[in-house]
């Protein structure tokens, strides 16, 4: 399969329109072998962006074990800022320590994209962590300083001039960044990774889920009446996000190779009909003028 590649802002990288999210391969309920199989399947489908995080349990370690021999084929993205023994979260010191640990676990001597992972706005502005990440770019240990988060935080990060890329939620139930973040990102030529492009798949749940973004997106999906539209939402939702102007890659996590292949095939079908995109946008804007990302 020939996967679409896109220039990642002005960073010099080219990323696959579909990326692989590493959160699903970090738990104890999957083996190293199974994780390696799905990772290799992703690369074989033309996916070159592999995204993970410090908080995804064994994900970084498993990616490092599986993909050492294919390092030159992939763009490694991770997220840091917390969870290193002996260091205080969200300090300049833990940024350097977090990169060192990520390099060790991922078994590489450089990282392509490193995100500050959802720290609050006052921390982002005042703690020196963004500036420390910039110093790591200058040192050559990382290529792109990035921010991953939502709402006012990612909007500030996109405008700040401190980052080369951002990552945020963009999906049919969470369209705030399309008007609040992407215009700035495009103006500044930032790379943009869209997380949660399927929005927790609310069309797959007959009963109301318990909480978190799964509940939020289920409620929004039903409030907007999308459950009655009669569409193949797995296809529509992914293509909606993947072809939103300003998005370079959308990351989906899975352990199922059939799902992975179906996602790749959906992206390769190209943009949705313009009238359907307009309907999705208009419906959200009618209902969700005050809807923020996440909970």
Beta strands, then each sheet from edge to edge (+ up, - down):
strand 1: 5-7
strand 2: 14-16
strand 3: 18-21
strand 4: 49-51
strand 5: 75-80
strand 6: 111-117
strand 7: 142-148
strand 8: 165-169
strand 9: 191-195
strand 10: 249-252
sheet 1: 1+ 2-
sheet 2: 3+ 4+ 5+ 6+ 7+ 8+ 9+ 10+ 3+
end
